[in-house]
Amino acid sequence: MLAHNPGLSDLFAWLTAADAPELRTACAVALSLHPTTPLERGTARLTAGWDGRPSNPA
């Protein structure tokens, strides 16, 4: 899903039931959801993230 803030940060925090930091521009997160569990607060688990910065800055 691609989206804009603040809605995406709010959705991320709701799905993971965490005090998640606001997602920065160009960052990405991967969430794990169980296919038979209804989509509710706290039903997702953060599995990966990238903050938009190069991994090997010059």
CYANA upper distance limits for C-alpha pairs under 8 A (distance plus 0.5 A):
  3 ALA  CA      7 GLY  CA      8.11
  3 ALA  CA      8 LEU  CA      6.54
  4 HIS  CA      8 LEU  CA      6.42
  5 ASN  CA      9 SER  CA      6.61
  5 ASN  CA     23 LEU  CA      8.03
  6 PRO  CA     10 ASP  CA      6.78
  6 PRO  CA     22 GLU  CA      8.15
  7 GLY  CA     11 LEU  CA      6.62
  8 LEU  CA     12 PHE  CA      6.61
  8 LEU  CA     23 LEU  CA      7.97
  9 SER  CA     13 ALA  CA      6.67
  9 SER  CA     20 ALA  CA      8.05
  9 SER  CA     21 PRO  CA      7.96
  9 SER  CA     22 GLU  CA      5.71
  9 SER  CA     23 LEU  CA      5.97
 10 ASP  CA     14 TRP  CA      6.64
 10 ASP  CA     22 GLU  CA      8.45
 11 LEU  CA     15 LEU  CA      6.54
 12 PHE  CA     16 THR  CA      6.68
 12 PHE  CA     20 ALA  CA      7.76
 13 ALA  CA     17 ALA  CA      6.04
 13 ALA  CA     18 ALA  CA      5.80
 13 ALA  CA     19 ASP  CA      6.67
 13 ALA  CA     20 ALA  CA      5.71
 14 TRP  CA     18 ALA  CA      7.62
 14 TRP  CA     41 ARG  CA      5.67
 14 TRP  CA     42 GLY  CA      6.89
 15 LEU  CA     39 LEU  CA      8.38
 15 LEU  CA     40 GLU  CA      7.21
 15 LEU  CA     41 ARG  CA      5.40
 15 LEU  CA     42 GLY  CA      5.36
 15 LEU  CA     43 THR  CA      6.34
 15 LEU  CA     44 ALA  CA      5.73
 15 LEU  CA     45 ARG  CA      8.41
 16 THR  CA     41 ARG  CA      7.28
 16 THR  CA     42 GLY  CA      4.96
 16 THR  CA     43 THR  CA      6.83
 16 THR  CA     44 ALA  CA      5.48
 16 THR  CA     45 ARG  CA      6.29
 16 THR  CA     46 LEU  CA      7.52
 17 ALA  CA     41 ARG  CA      6.39
 17 ALA  CA     42 GLY  CA      4.77
 17 ALA  CA     43 THR  CA      8.33
 18 ALA  CA     42 GLY  CA      8.23
 23 LEU  CA     27 CYS  CA      6.95
 23 LEU  CA     28 ALA  CA      8.49
 23 LEU  CA     51 ASP  CA      8.27
 24 ARG  CA     51 ASP  CA      7.17
 24 ARG  CA     52 GLY  CA      7.84
 25 THR  CA     52 GLY  CA      7.44
 26 ALA  CA     51 ASP  CA      7.68
 26 ALA  CA     52 GLY  CA      5.46
 27 CYS  CA     49 GLY  CA      8.07
 27 CYS  CA     50 TRP  CA      5.91
 27 CYS  CA     51 ASP  CA      4.89
 27 CYS  CA     52 GLY  CA      4.87
 28 ALA  CA     49 GLY  CA      6.10
 28 ALA  CA     50 TRP  CA      5.58
 28 ALA  CA     51 ASP  CA      7.02
 28 ALA  CA     52 GLY  CA      7.76
 29 VAL  CA     46 LEU  CA      7.70
 29 VAL  CA     47 THR  CA      8.14
 29 VAL  CA     48 ALA  CA      6.15
 29 VAL  CA     49 GLY  CA      4.70
 29 VAL  CA     50 TRP  CA      6.82
 30 ALA  CA     46 LEU  CA      6.54
 30 ALA  CA     47 THR  CA      5.95
 30 ALA  CA     48 ALA  CA      5.47
 30 ALA  CA     49 GLY  CA      6.66
 31 LEU  CA     44 ALA  CA      6.45
 31 LEU  CA     45 ARG  CA      5.87
 31 LEU  CA     46 LEU  CA      5.07
 31 LEU  CA     47 THR  CA      5.92
 31 LEU  CA     48 ALA  CA      7.68
 32 SER  CA     44 ALA  CA      5.98
 32 SER  CA     45 ARG  CA      5.58
 32 SER  CA     46 LEU  CA      6.86
 32 SER  CA     47 THR  CA      6.80
 33 LEU  CA     37 THR  CA      8.12
 33 LEU  CA     43 THR  CA      7.11
 33 LEU  CA     44 ALA  CA      5.51
 33 LEU  CA     45 ARG  CA      7.33
 34 HIS  CA     43 THR  CA      8.38
 34 HIS  CA     44 ALA  CA      8.33
 37 THR  CA     43 THR  CA      8.05
 38 PRO  CA     43 THR  CA      8.43
 39 LEU  CA     43 THR  CA      6.95
